[in-house]
Amino acid sequence: MSSLPGDAIQNILCRLEVKDLLRYRCVSKPWCSLIDDPHFIKIHLQHSKETDSHLSLIRNDPELNAIDVDTLNSSIRLNPFDERDGVEIVACVDGLLILANFIGDMAIWNPSTKKYKKLLASDLNVNPFPDCIVEYGITGFGYDSVNDDYKLFRMIYYFGMDVLSFHKEIRLYSLKNNSWKKIGDFPYESYKTRENGIFVNGTLNWMVSGESTSYESIIIVGFDLATEEYRKISMPEKKDIYGKETFHTNMTHLGGWLCVVCVYSVNDTASRVGIWVMKEYGVKESWTKLAMVMPSSVTGPFDYLSPLVHFKNANQLLFDQSGDKFMLYDLKRNSAKSVTTISALNKCFDSFLCVRSLVKVCGGERGSNGKKAEENGNKRKKQGQQLGERKR
C-alpha cells in the first residue's frame, strides 16, 4: 500500500466498512489523518449512497436493533449512551440518529462510531402558557449542504380550552453552531401536520391535511434548510391514485426521492399498495408511479407495506411488510422474489434506513460510555499512532 499514490489509497478506503476504517486509523499517521478528514468522510458517505452499500435498518421494538440490509437474517442490539429513561428514534440522516427520551432530552448519535452529543435544551421544553396544554410536536432533521450544517427543526403546539385556539412555537437547531434560534411561522394549519419531516433534496417535508379528509385537501409543505423558507409541493394527481376502496396516504423518502405511499384497504386488509416518487424535487409533472403491489401467494395478506430501499441497479424494492417481514419486490416482473421473517424481533412499525458512516457529531461529542470511553479512546488512538510509527 505504501507504494500506491494517495488518490488510489483514498479510492480503496472509501469502499470499506466504518468498523474497519476505525481500526485502520492505527496503521499510520497519514491514514489516521485521511480517515478523519471531513472531505474523506463525505466521499465515503457519497459512495455508500450511490452504491446502496453499508446500509442498516434500525428498528425500535422497543429496544434498538440494527439489521444489515445485505443479509436481512440477523440483528445486532444497539446500545445508546443512556437508556434509563427509554429512547426512541426521531429521525435518521447520513448515519446520524436523533434520539429522544421520555422526559424530552434529545441527542445526536452515530451508532457506527459510537459517538454522541447531547443537545442543548431549547426554551420549547418550558410551557410559557399556563392556561394551555402541550399537546404534541413535530420535528425534522436534515443536512444543509450550502452551510455544511446539520439542522433540527422542532415545533410544539400549545392548545387552549377551545380546540380551535392554539399557539405554536418553532425553533431550529444548528449542529455547527450548537445553538437554537426562532424561525418563521409555519404557513399552513400545522396542527393537522402528519408525523415528522421527511428529508429530501436539502428540504424537510410534511404532509398536511386541509379542512376535510379528502385527498384533494392534502398538501406537502417543504422547508428549505439553507434559505429557511417554506414552499408548497403538489401531491400526485388524484386521477392517478383514485380507487373505489378506502385508502390512506403517508410519505417517506426512497432512493433520494420524495415518496407517497397509498394503501388501499377492504375490511382492514390491504388490497393493493401504490408507490409514487417525485423524480425531480418540486416538479409536479415528475411524479411517477413506481409500483402497484398486490397480495400474492408469496406475500400472503398484509395490513400495509412500507418501502425501505430502492435498489436501482437491480430494479428492486425492499418493503417492510406489516412490521414483521421484509419483502424483496422485483419491479420489472411485478412480483415478490423473496420474503424474510425476522423471527427474533418483535413486531415493529418503525424502521429507519441508516447508512453506516463516519459523519461526526461535531465538537463536544463523547463515546457511548461517556467521558471515560472518550478518554480511553484518545489513549488507544495515541498508542495506535505510536505503534504505526514504530512499524514504519
C-alpha positions in Angstrom: 0.0 0.0 0.0 2.9 2.4 0.7 3.8 2.4 -3.0 0.3 3.5 -4.1 -0.5 7.1 -4.7 -2.7 8.9 -2.2 -5.7 9.1 -4.5 -5.6 5.3 -5.0 -5.5 4.7 -1.3 -8.4 7.0 -0.8 -10.3 5.3 -3.6 -9.8 1.9 -1.8 -10.6 3.0 1.7 -13.8 4.8 0.8 -15.3 1.4 -0.1 -14.7 -0.1 3.3 -16.9 -0.6 6.3 -16.8 2.0 9.1 -15.7 -0.6 11.7 -12.7 -1.4 9.5 -11.8 2.2 8.9 -11.8 2.9 12.6 -9.3 0.1 13.1 -7.1 1.3 10.2 -6.7 4.7 11.9 -3.9 2.9 13.8 -1.9 2.0 10.7 -0.1 5.3 10.4 -0.5 9.0 11.0 -1.3 9.7 7.3 -4.0 7.0 7.3 -5.4 8.4 10.6 -5.5 11.9 9.1 -7.1 10.7 5.9 -9.9 8.8 7.6 -10.6 11.7 10.0 -10.6 14.2 7.2 -14.0 15.8 6.5 -13.5 15.5 2.8 -12.9 11.8 3.0 -15.9 11.4 5.3 -18.1 13.0 2.6 -16.6 10.8 -0.1 -17.1 7.6 1.9 -20.7 8.7 2.6 -21.4 9.5 -1.0 -20.0 6.3 -2.3 -22.2 4.3 0.2 -25.3 6.2 -1.0 -24.5 5.8 -4.7 -23.8 2.0 -4.4 -26.6 1.2 -1.8 -23.9 -0.2 0.4 -23.2 -0.2 4.2 -27.0 0.1 4.9 -28.7 -0.9 8.1 -32.3 -1.0 9.2 -32.7 0.5 12.7 -35.8 -0.8 14.5 -37.4 0.3 17.8 -39.0 -2.8 19.1 -38.8 -1.4 21.8 -35.0 -1.9 22.1 -32.9 -0.5 19.3 -31.7 -3.2 16.8 -29.7 -2.9 13.6 -30.2 -5.3 10.7 -27.7 -5.4 7.8 -29.6 -4.8 4.5 -27.3 -7.2 2.7 -28.4 -10.2 4.7 -31.7 -9.4 6.5 -31.4 -12.5 8.6 -29.9 -11.3 11.8 -29.9 -8.3 14.1 -27.5 -6.6 16.4 -28.6 -4.9 19.6 -27.6 -1.3 19.7 -26.6 0.3 23.0 -27.3 4.0 23.1 -25.4 6.1 25.6 -28.3 6.3 28.1 -31.4 4.1 28.2 -32.5 4.8 31.8 -35.5 6.9 30.6 -36.1 5.0 27.4 -35.2 6.3 24.0 -36.9 6.5 20.7 -35.7 7.4 17.2 -36.9 10.8 16.0 -35.0 10.9 12.7 -32.1 9.4 10.8 -29.9 11.2 8.2 -26.4 10.3 6.9 -25.9 7.8 9.7 -26.8 10.2 12.4 -29.7 9.4 14.7 -31.8 11.9 16.6 -32.8 10.2 19.8 -35.3 11.5 22.4 -36.2 10.1 25.8 -39.5 10.2 27.7 -38.5 13.4 29.6 -37.7 15.4 26.5 -33.9 15.2 26.4 -32.5 14.9 22.9 -29.2 13.8 21.4 -27.4 13.2 18.1 -25.8 9.7 18.0 -23.7 7.9 15.3 -24.2 4.2 16.2 -21.3 3.3 13.8 -18.7 5.4 15.5 -20.4 5.2 19.0 -20.1 8.9 19.3 -22.9 11.2 20.6 -23.7 14.7 21.6 -26.5 15.8 23.9 -28.4 18.7 22.5 -28.8 22.0 24.4 -32.3 22.3 25.8 -34.4 24.8 23.9 -37.0 27.0 25.5 -39.6 24.8 24.0 -39.2 22.5 26.9 -40.9 25.0 29.1 -44.6 25.8 28.6 -44.9 29.6 28.5 -48.7 29.5 28.6 -50.1 28.3 31.9 -53.7 28.0 30.6 -52.6 25.8 27.7 -51.7 22.1 27.5 -48.7 20.9 25.4 -50.4 18.6 23.0 -47.6 17.3 20.8 -44.9 18.5 18.5 -43.3 17.6 15.2 -39.7 17.5 14.2 -37.5 17.3 11.2 -33.7 16.7 10.7 -31.5 17.1 7.7 -28.3 18.4 6.1 -27.8 21.9 4.8 -25.2 21.5 2.1 -24.9 25.2 1.5 -23.7 25.9 5.0 -22.3 22.3 5.7 -24.5 22.0 8.7 -27.0 19.5 10.2 -30.1 21.1 11.4 -33.0 20.0 13.6 -36.5 21.5 13.3 -38.9 21.5 16.3 -42.4 22.7 16.5 -44.6 22.4 19.6 -48.3 23.1 19.8 -49.9 24.7 22.8 -53.7 24.1 22.9 -56.2 26.2 24.8 -59.6 25.2 26.2 -61.1 26.0 22.7 -59.9 23.3 20.3 -59.7 26.0 17.6 -57.5 28.1 19.8 -53.8 27.1 19.9 -50.4 28.6 19.7 -47.2 27.1 18.3 -43.5 27.8 18.8 -40.8 26.8 16.3 -37.1 26.5 16.8 -34.2 25.5 14.6 -31.0 23.9 16.0 -27.7 24.2 14.2 -25.2 21.4 15.0 -22.3 23.5 13.7 -23.2 26.4 16.0 -24.6 24.3 18.8 -27.5 26.7 19.2 -31.2 27.1 18.8 -33.0 30.1 17.1 -36.6 31.1 16.5 -37.6 30.9 12.8 -40.6 31.9 10.7 -44.1 30.6 11.4 -45.4 27.5 9.7 -47.6 28.9 6.9 -50.3 26.3 7.0 -52.6 24.6 9.6 -49.8 22.9 11.3 -51.9 21.2 13.9 -53.0 18.9 11.1 -49.4 18.1 10.1 -48.8 14.3 9.8 -45.8 12.8 11.5 -42.2 14.1 11.4 -40.4 15.8 8.5 -39.1 13.7 5.6 -35.6 15.0 4.4 -35.2 15.1 0.6 -33.0 17.4 -1.5 -32.0 19.7 1.3 -35.6 20.2 2.4 -37.8 18.9 5.2 -41.3 17.8 4.0 -44.5 17.3 5.9 -47.9 16.0 4.6 -50.6 18.4 5.9 -54.4 17.8 5.9 -56.8 20.6 4.9 -60.3 21.3 6.2 -61.6 18.0 5.1 -60.3 14.4 5.0 -60.5 14.2 1.2 -57.4 13.6 -0.9 -57.7 17.0 -2.6 -57.2 18.7 0.8 -53.8 17.1 1.4 -50.7 19.2 0.6 -47.0 18.8 1.1 -45.1 21.6 2.9 -41.4 21.9 2.4 -38.9 23.8 4.5 -35.6 24.6 2.8 -32.8 24.2 5.4 -30.4 26.6 3.6 -32.8 29.5 2.9 -35.1 28.7 5.9 -38.1 29.3 3.7 -41.3 27.3 3.3 -42.8 26.1 0.0 -45.8 24.1 -1.2 -45.3 20.9 -3.0 -48.0 19.3 -5.1 -49.3 15.8 -4.5 -49.7 13.3 -7.4 -52.9 13.8 -9.4 -55.9 12.2 -7.8 -56.8 10.5 -11.0 -53.5 8.7 -10.8 -54.2 7.1 -7.4 -58.0 7.1 -7.1 -59.7 3.8 -6.4 -63.1 2.6 -5.1 -61.5 1.1 -1.9 -60.8 3.2 1.1 -57.2 4.3 1.3 -54.8 6.3 3.4 -51.6 8.0 2.4 -48.3 8.6 4.0 -44.9 9.9 2.9 -41.3 8.8 3.1 -38.1 9.0 1.2 -36.9 6.4 -1.3 -33.6 6.4 -3.1 -33.2 10.1 -2.7 -36.8 10.8 -3.9 -39.8 12.1 -2.1 -42.3 9.2 -2.0 -46.0 9.0 -1.4 -47.5 5.6 -0.4 -51.2 4.9 -0.8 -52.6 1.8 1.0 -56.0 0.7 -0.4 -58.0 -1.4 2.0 -61.0 -3.6 2.2 -62.2 -4.8 5.6 -58.9 -3.5 7.2 -56.8 -5.7 4.9 -54.7 -4.1 2.1 -55.9 -4.9 -1.4 -53.0 -3.0 -3.1 -50.3 -0.5 -2.3 -49.3 2.2 -4.7 -45.9 3.8 -4.6 -45.3 7.2 -6.3 -41.9 9.0 -6.4 -41.1 12.6 -7.3 -38.0 12.2 -9.5 -37.4 15.9 -9.8 -38.0 17.6 -6.5 -40.6 20.3 -6.6 -41.8 19.5 -10.2 -45.3 18.2 -10.1 -45.1 16.6 -13.5 -42.2 14.4 -12.3 -44.4 12.3 -10.0 -44.1 8.7 -11.3 -45.8 5.5 -10.3 -43.1 3.2 -9.3 -45.1 0.2 -8.3 -48.6 -1.1 -7.5 -48.2 -4.1 -5.2 -50.9 -6.6 -4.5 -51.1 -9.6 -2.1 -50.0 -12.9 -3.6 -49.3 -16.4 -2.6 -45.7 -15.3 -1.7 -46.6 -12.4 0.5 -49.9 -13.6 1.9 -52.4 -11.0 3.2 -51.0 -7.9 4.9 -52.1 -4.7 6.6 -49.6 -2.4 4.9 -46.3 -2.2 3.0 -43.7 0.4 3.7 -40.9 0.9 1.1 -37.4 1.0 2.7 -34.8 0.7 0.0 -34.8 1.2 -3.8 -32.0 -0.9 -5.3 -31.9 1.0 -8.6 -29.2 -1.2 -10.2 -31.2 -4.4 -9.5 -34.6 -2.7 -10.2 -35.9 -4.0 -6.8 -37.7 -2.6 -3.8 -37.3 -3.7 -0.2 -40.5 -3.5 1.8 -41.4 -3.8 5.4 -44.5 -6.0 5.4 -46.9 -5.4 8.3 -44.0 -4.8 10.7 -42.7 -8.4 10.9 -41.5 -9.3 7.5 -39.2 -8.0 4.7 -40.2 -8.4 1.1 -38.0 -8.0 -1.9 -40.1 -6.9 -4.8 -39.0 -7.1 -8.5 -40.2 -4.0 -10.3 -39.7 -5.5 -13.8 -41.7 -8.7 -13.1 -44.1 -7.0 -10.6 -43.7 -9.9 -8.2 -42.2 -10.7 -4.8 -38.9 -12.6 -5.1 -38.5 -13.5 -1.5 -39.8 -12.9 2.0 -37.6 -13.0 5.0 -39.1 -13.2 8.5 -37.1 -11.7 11.4 -38.4 -14.1 14.0 -36.0 -12.9 16.7 -37.6 -9.4 16.7 -40.9 -8.1 18.0 -43.5 -6.7 15.6 -42.2 -3.2 14.8 -44.0 -0.4 12.9 -41.0 1.9 12.6 -37.9 1.0 10.6 -35.3 3.6 9.8 -32.9 3.2 6.9 -29.4 4.1 8.2 -26.2 4.3 6.2 -23.2 3.4 8.3 -21.0 6.5 8.1 -18.1 8.3 9.7 -20.0 11.5 10.0 -19.1 13.3 13.2 -21.5 14.9 15.6 -19.1 17.9 15.9 -17.5 19.4 19.0 -18.3 18.0 22.4 -19.0 14.5 21.1 -18.5 11.7 23.5 -18.2 7.9 23.4 -21.2 5.8 24.1 -19.9 5.1 27.6 -19.4 8.7 28.4 -16.3 10.7 29.4 -14.3 7.6 30.4 -14.9 6.0 27.0 -13.7 9.1 25.2 -10.6 9.3 27.4 -9.8 5.6 26.7 -10.4 6.2 23.0 -7.9 9.0 22.9 -5.4 6.8 24.8 -5.9 4.0 22.3 -5.5 6.4 19.4 -2.2 7.7 20.8 -1.0 4.2 21.3 -2.0 3.2 17.8 -0.2 6.2 16.3 3.0 5.3 18.2 2.7 1.7 17.1 2.3 2.8 13.5 5.4 5.0 13.8 7.5 2.1 15.2 6.3 -0.2 12.3 7.4 2.4 9.8 
